[in-house]
């Protein structure tokens, strides 16, 4: 269950309470009976692992030239050429 922070607008009483998403928002201060407001604060989120940054899926500069297996990159360039040759070229009809 999430924990919500509240602060009274009249007596500045502040407290945290665990509430379900379906529970109603608290509106009355338990100390003085004043109006309560939710206190919003930044949430600490940590993204661990790969795939969260643009540079995660790209090779490091200079790593392509120092690659120990250049044979793996050759089939990648050869396959698109085969696919392009197998497609029949059909002229587009002229629009009027």
N, C-alpha and C positions, 0 to 999 in steps of 0.2 A: 504494500500500500504506500502511496506517496505521502510525504511529509510536507505540510504547508506551514508557512510562517504568517502570523497575524500580528498587527500592532493596533492598539487603541488610539483613536484620533484625539481623545480628551486627556487620558492619564499616561499615555505613552507606554502602557504595559505591552510587552512583547513576549510571544510564546510560539512554540511549534506544536503541531498536532498531526497525528496520522489520520487521514481520512480516505475513504474509498472515492473513486471517481463519481459514483452515483450519490454520495452524500451531499447535502445542501451546504452551501458556504456559510460559515459562522458570521453573524452580523452584530452580536451584542457582546461587549466585554464582560468576562466573568467577574472582574474586580469592581468596576464602577458602573457598568451598565451602558457605557458609551458605545459609539459606533466603531466597529472593527474594519480594518482594511487589510487585504492580503499584501504581503511584502514579497516582491519578486526580486530574485537575485540570480546572477549568472550561474549556470550549471557547469560543473567540472566534467568535461568529456575528454577521454583519451582514446585516440584511434591507434590501435596496435596492429602490427603486421603490414604486409605489402598491399599495394593497390589503392592507397588513399591519396597519393600524390601523383601529379603528372609525370614526374621523373621516374616513378616506379616501373613503368612499362617500357621505358626507353633505355637503350644501351648507353653506358657512360661514354663521353667523348673519348675517342681514341681506342675504345675497346674493340671496334670493328676491325681495325688494322692489325691488332695484336691477337685476333681470334686464332685459336689453335685448330679449328675445324672449318676451313672455308668451303668444304664440299657440301655442307648442309645448306648453305645459302644459294648454291648453284641450281638445284632443282626448283627452288622457288621462282627464279627468274625464267626457267625453261617452261614451267607449266602454263603461265598466262599466255605465252606465245602459241602453245598447242591449242588452247581454248579459243584464241582469236582466229586461228586457221580453220577450225571446225565449224564456225558460224558462217552460213551462207550470206552473201551480201545481197540485200534486196533494196532496190531504189525506192525512195519514198514517193508517193504520188504527188504531183504538183497541186497545190491548193489554189483555187480560183476565187 
